Amino acid sequence: MKGRLLVSLILFSCSLMAQSRVYLADVEVNGLKHTRFHVVMNELDFAIGDSLDLIGLAAVLERNEQRLLSTGLFNLADFNIKHWDADKGEIGLSLEVKEAWYIYPAPIFELADRSFNVWWKEMNCDLDRVNYGIRVDHLNLTGRKDKFKIKFQQGYTRKYELEYLFPYLKGTWGLGVVASFAENKELGYLTSDNKVLFKKRPDEATVLRRFRTGLTATKRNSAYAFHTLRAEYNYNSVNDIVVKDWNPNYFPEGKDYIQFLRLMYVFKYNRTLFPAYPEGGYAYAVEVIKDGVGFGNFSNFSTAAEMEWYAMPAKRFIVGAKVKAKWNWTRNQIPYSNYQALGYGADVIRGYELYVIDGTDFAWLKTSARFALFDNNISLGKLMPVHAFNVLPVKFFLKFTAETGYANDKWYTANNPLNNQWLLGYGPGLDLLLYNNFLLSAEYNFNHLGEGALYYKSKFNF
């Protein structure tokens, strides 16, 4: 927020004196070239016609600037008071934005393993475990914050994928579609010593094929509340050698395929400041998944809940905590292909990046303390030919994290010593956030086994 806004607020406060609230008469948005006006307004937690608290107005506008930046639609966002009428007690706001680059056509060169650290330390940087191809991501296809993704991939995993999400189909309702096909010549068929074991056929024929397609309906009740309902059909198959010789429990009942219809409901409420890399506020989410609706050979029912909280007790210093729990209501033995708990996606405990802990249920707690070493916008000028990237927002943090987690396993504990015990990981690290959406991390993490190692991570908020 520029200094002129603070000056305007001071003058405005003086002119109104006894008034504590003001009426928002209008909002003017400048700098929109592709994004629709209503998309911007939907991202704000106030609307034209609202009564706003004058004393807290500066904080409200700054919070909404951060919300706009974290959408990935804009590189710059700056509110100011356009006009005010002291007699009527009303104001008008102006918003200056600079749209981000929305189209990301890019060659694919990515690792097939769960993380760079697994590929580097466990797979000895094996280039055969690399995916290559081309993908195109458009974050704002028609200017309505609609996301389109298409992928053509070869290498370790041959994959073709198409996805489109239109968040404002009618009012606050949105609709999405997805279709994906993938196949592999190598399969992670079993977990032993909390490491995934991989195997190929001698003739290197395809051993795994996966297909999924689905529809997603979304509803946004406010700037903070999101509902998602998804119906998705899954059909995966393996070569018969997998269930005959490698792992008879890979799919249900020793079959060489798994087929089911999944219904999933997710509710998210997010009041964090700058959600892409939270600096304050809180959020929570609830997830309900039913696999095997109407037909198929797999049935399961699970629920999960997640909460997070952040605060800034001192300038540049941010503390946070995040907790998640998942419970599987189906207590029968689950096939190995669907028996994942800790070690995948966001459910990784620091210090255990090289391990997986399978189970029916799990819980974890993650805490962090971060200090901003650098936070500024860098003008690249003629060094950057793409206008949308001329200004580079950079944030650089020193951090310390401490995390704990537990996975409940009834079936495979004998060969996996980390199952059914509390894990503890901690360590220092550095975070570099570029363009408000690209996060690069370097961490030195320890675990309760006495192991310590350097880990590199990246995250793109598409």
Residue pairs with C-beta under 8 A, 6 or more apart in sequence:
1 58
1 61
1 62
1 65
1 78
1 79
2 78
2 80
4 80
5 58
5 61
5 78
5 79
5 80
5 81
6 58
8 80
8 81
9 57
9 58
9 81
12 54
12 81
12 84
12 91
13 54
13 55
15 84
15 86
16 22
16 54
16 86
16 89
19 54
19 86
19 89
20 53
20 54
20 55
21 51
21 52
21 53
21 54
21 89
22 51
22 52
22 54
22 57
22 84
22 89
22 90
22 91
23 49
23 50
23 51
23 52
23 88
23 89
23 90
23 91
24 46
24 47
24 48
24 49
24 50
24 51
24 52
24 90
24 91
24 92
24 93
25 48
25 85
25 90
25 91
25 92
26 48
26 82
26 92
26 93
27 41
27 48
27 92
27 93
27 94
27 95
28 82
28 92
28 93
28 94
28 95
29 37
29 40
29 94
29 95
29 97
30 94
30 95
30 96
30 97
31 96
31 97
31 98
31 99
32 40
32 97
32 99
33 99
34 99
34 102
34 140
34 143
35 73
35 97
35 99
35 140
35 143
35 145
36 143
36 144
38 168
39 73
39 143
39 144
39 145
39 168
40 68
40 95
40 97
41 47
41 48
42 168
42 220
42 223
43 64
43 67
43 68
43 71
43 223
44 64
44 67
44 68
44 223
45 60
45 63
45 64
45 67
45 222
45 223
45 224
46 52
46 60
46 64
52 60
52 91
53 60
61 79
61 93
62 79
63 273
64 77
64 79
65 77
65 78
65 79
66 273
66 274
66 279
67 223
67 273
67 274
67 275
68 74
68 77
68 97
69 75
69 76
69 77
69 274
69 276
69 393
69 436
70 274
70 275
70 276
70 277
70 436
70 437
70 461
71 145
72 100
72 139
72 276
72 436
72 437
72 461
72 462
73 99
73 100
73 102
73 139
73 140
73 145
74 97
74 98
74 99
74 100
75 98
75 99
75 100
75 388
75 389
75 391
75 393
75 435
75 436
76 96
76 97
76 98
76 377
76 391
76 393
77 95
77 96
77 97
77 98
78 95
78 96
78 97
79 93
79 94
79 95
80 93
80 94
80 95
80 96
81 91
81 92
81 93
81 94
82 91
82 92
82 93
82 94
83 91
83 92
84 90
84 91
84 92
85 91
98 388
98 391
99 388
100 139
100 388
100 435
101 386
101 388
101 389
102 138
102 139
102 140
102 141
103 136
103 137
103 138
103 139
104 136
104 137
104 138
104 139
104 462
105 134
105 135
105 136
106 134
106 135
106 136
106 137
107 132
107 133
107 134
108 131
108 132
108 133
108 134
108 135
108 151
108 153
109 130
109 131
109 132
110 130
110 131
111 119
111 129
111 130
111 131
112 119
112 129
112 130
112 131
112 155
112 156
112 157
113 119
113 122
113 123
113 129
114 343
114 344
114 356
115 348
115 353
115 455
115 457
116 456
116 457
116 458
117 353
117 354
117 453
117 455
117 456
117 457
118 353
118 354
119 125
119 126
119 129
121 354
121 453
122 195
122 354
123 129
128 156
129 156
130 155
130 156
131 153
131 154
131 155
131 156
131 157
131 159
132 153
132 154
132 155
133 151
133 152
133 153
133 154
133 155
133 159
134 151
134 152
135 149
135 150
135 151
135 152
135 153
136 148
136 149
136 150
137 147
137 148
137 149
137 462
138 147
138 148
138 149
139 145
139 147
139 462
140 146
140 147
141 147
141 148
141 164
144 166
144 167
144 168
145 167
145 168
146 164
146 165
146 166
146 167
146 168
147 163
147 164
147 165
147 462
148 163
148 164
149 161
149 162
149 163
149 164
150 161
150 162
150 163
151 159
151 160
151 161
151 162
152 160
153 159
153 160
153 161
156 184
156 186
157 182
157 183
157 184
158 182
158 183
158 184
159 180
159 181
159 182
159 183
160 180
160 181
160 182
161 178
161 179
161 180
161 181
161 182
162 177
162 178
162 179
162 180
163 176
163 177
163 178
163 179
163 180
164 176
164 177
164 178
165 174
165 175
165 176
165 216
165 218
166 174
166 175
166 176
167 174
167 218
167 220
168 174
169 175
172 219
172 220
172 221
173 217
173 218
173 219
174 216
174 217
174 218
174 219
174 220
175 215
175 216
175 217
175 218
176 215
176 216
176 217
176 218
177 213
177 214
177 215
177 216
178 212
178 213
178 214
178 216
178 232
179 212
179 213
180 210
180 211
180 212
180 213
181 209
181 210
181 211
182 209
182 210
183 206
183 208
183 209
183 210
184 206
184 207
184 208
185 200
185 201
185 204
185 205
185 206
185 207
186 198
186 199
186 200
186 207
187 198
187 199
187 200
187 207
187 208
187 238
187 242
187 246
188 196
188 197
188 198
189 197
189 198
189 199
189 242
189 246
189 247
189 250
189 336
190 196
190 197
190 246
190 247
190 336
191 197
191 336
191 356
191 358
191 412
191 415
191 416
192 415
192 416
193 415
193 416
193 417
194 343
194 355
194 356
194 357
194 416
194 417
194 418
194 419
195 354
195 355
195 356
196 356
199 246
200 207
201 207
201 239
201 241
205 239
206 239
207 238
207 239
207 241
207 242
208 236
208 237
208 238
208 239
208 242
209 236
209 237
209 238
210 234
210 235
210 236
211 234
211 235
211 236
212 232
212 233
212 234
212 235
213 232
213 233
214 230
214 231
214 232
214 233
214 262
215 230
215 231
215 232
216 228
216 229
216 230
217 228
217 229
217 230
218 226
218 227
218 228
218 229
219 226
219 227
220 226
220 227
221 227
224 269
224 270
224 271
225 267
225 268
225 269
226 266
226 267
226 268
226 269
226 270
227 265
227 266
227 267
228 264
228 265
228 266
228 267
228 268
229 263
229 264
229 265
230 262
230 263
230 264
230 265
230 266
231 261
231 262
231 263
232 261
232 262
232 264
233 260
233 261
233 262
234 258
234 259
234 260
234 261
234 262
235 257
235 258
235 259
236 251
236 257
236 258
236 259
236 337
237 256
237 257
237 258
238 250
238 251
238 256
238 257
239 256
240 256
242 250
242 256
243 250
243 251
243 254
243 255
243 256
247 336
248 254
249 333
249 335
249 336
250 335
250 336
250 337
251 257
251 258
251 297
251 298
251 335
251 337
252 258
252 297
252 298
252 335
253 297
255 297
257 297
258 296
258 297
258 298
258 335
258 337
258 338
259 295
259 296
259 297
259 298
260 291
260 292
260 293
260 295
260 296
260 297
260 298
260 299
261 291
261 292
261 293
261 294
261 295
261 296
262 289
262 290
262 291
262 293
263 289
263 290
263 293
264 287
264 288
264 289
264 290
265 287
265 288
266 285
266 286
266 287
266 288
267 285
267 286
268 283
268 284
268 285
269 283
269 284
269 285
270 283
271 281
271 282
271 283
272 278
272 279
272 280
272 281
272 282
272 283
272 308
272 310
273 279
273 280
273 281
273 310
274 280
274 436
275 283
276 433
276 436
276 437
276 439
276 461
277 395
277 431
277 433
277 436
277 439
278 308
278 310
278 318
278 320
279 310
279 312
279 318
280 310
280 311
280 312
280 318
281 309
281 310
282 307
282 308
282 309
282 310
283 307
283 308
284 305
284 306
284 307
284 308
285 305
285 306
285 307
286 303
286 304
286 305
286 306
287 303
287 304
287 305
287 306
288 302
288 303
289 300
289 301
289 302
289 303
289 304
290 300
290 301
291 298
291 299
291 300
291 301
291 338
292 298
292 299
292 300
298 335
298 338
299 330
300 328
300 330
300 334
300 338
301 328
301 329
301 330
302 326
302 327
302 328
302 329
302 330
303 326
303 327
303 329
304 324
304 325
304 326
304 327
305 324
305 325
306 322
306 323
306 324
306 325
307 322
307 323
307 324
308 320
308 321
308 322
308 323
309 320
309 321
309 322
310 318
310 319
310 320
311 318
311 319
311 320
312 318
312 319
313 319
316 371
316 372
316 375
317 369
317 370
317 371
317 372
318 368
318 369
318 370
318 371
318 372
318 397
319 367
319 368
319 369
319 370
320 367
320 368
320 369
320 370
321 365
321 366
321 367
321 368
322 365
322 366
322 367
323 363
323 364
323 365
323 366
324 347
324 363
324 364
325 361
325 362
325 363
326 341
326 361
326 362
326 363
327 361
328 334
328 360
328 361
331 360
333 410
333 411
334 360
334 411
336 358
339 358
339 359
339 360
339 411
339 412
340 356
340 358
341 347
341 356
341 357
341 358
341 359
341 360
341 361
341 362
341 407
341 408
341 409
342 348
342 349
342 352
342 356
342 357
342 359
342 362
342 364
342 405
342 407
342 423
343 349
343 352
343 355
343 356
343 357
344 356
347 362
347 364
347 405
349 364
349 366
349 403
349 404
349 405
349 423
349 425
349 447
350 366
350 401
350 403
350 425
350 426
350 427
350 443
350 445
350 455
351 403
351 423
351 424
351 425
351 426
351 427
351 445
351 446
351 447
351 448
351 451
351 452
352 418
352 423
352 425
352 447
353 445
353 453
353 455
354 453
355 418
357 405
357 407
357 409
357 416
357 418
357 419
357 423
358 407
358 409
358 412
358 416
358 419
359 407
359 408
359 409
359 419
359 420
360 408
360 409
360 410
361 407
361 408
362 405
362 406
362 407
362 408
363 405
363 406
364 403
364 404
364 405
364 406
365 403
365 404
365 405
366 401
366 402
366 403
367 401
367 402
367 403
368 399
368 400
368 401
368 402
369 399
369 400
369 401
370 397
370 398
370 399
370 431
371 397
371 398
371 399
372 395
372 396
372 397
373 396
373 397
373 398
374 394
374 395
374 396
375 394
375 395
375 396
376 393
376 394
377 391
377 392
377 393
377 394
378 391
378 392
378 393
378 394
379 390
379 391
379 392
380 389
380 390
380 391
380 392
381 390
384 390
384 392
389 435
392 434
392 435
393 433
393 434
393 435
393 436
394 432
394 433
394 434
395 431
395 432
395 433
396 430
396 431
396 432
396 433
397 430
397 431
397 432
397 433
398 428
398 429
398 430
399 428
399 429
399 430
399 431
400 426
400 427
400 428
400 429
401 425
401 426
401 427
401 429
401 443
401 445
402 424
402 425
402 426
403 423
403 424
403 425
403 426
404 422
404 423
404 424
404 425
405 422
405 423
406 420
406 421
406 422
406 423
407 418
407 419
407 420
408 420
409 416
409 419
409 420
412 419
413 419
413 420
423 447
423 448
424 447
424 448
425 445
425 446
425 447
425 448
426 445
426 446
427 443
427 444
427 445
427 446
427 452
428 443
428 444
429 441
429 442
429 443
429 444
429 445
430 441
430 442
430 443
431 439
431 440
431 441
432 439
432 440
432 441
433 439
434 440
436 461
437 460
437 461
437 462
438 458
438 459
438 460
438 461
439 458
439 459
439 460
439 461
440 456
440 457
440 458
441 455
441 456
441 457
441 458
441 459
442 454
442 455
442 456
442 457
443 454
443 455
443 456
443 457
444 452
444 453
444 454
444 455
445 452
445 453
445 455
446 452
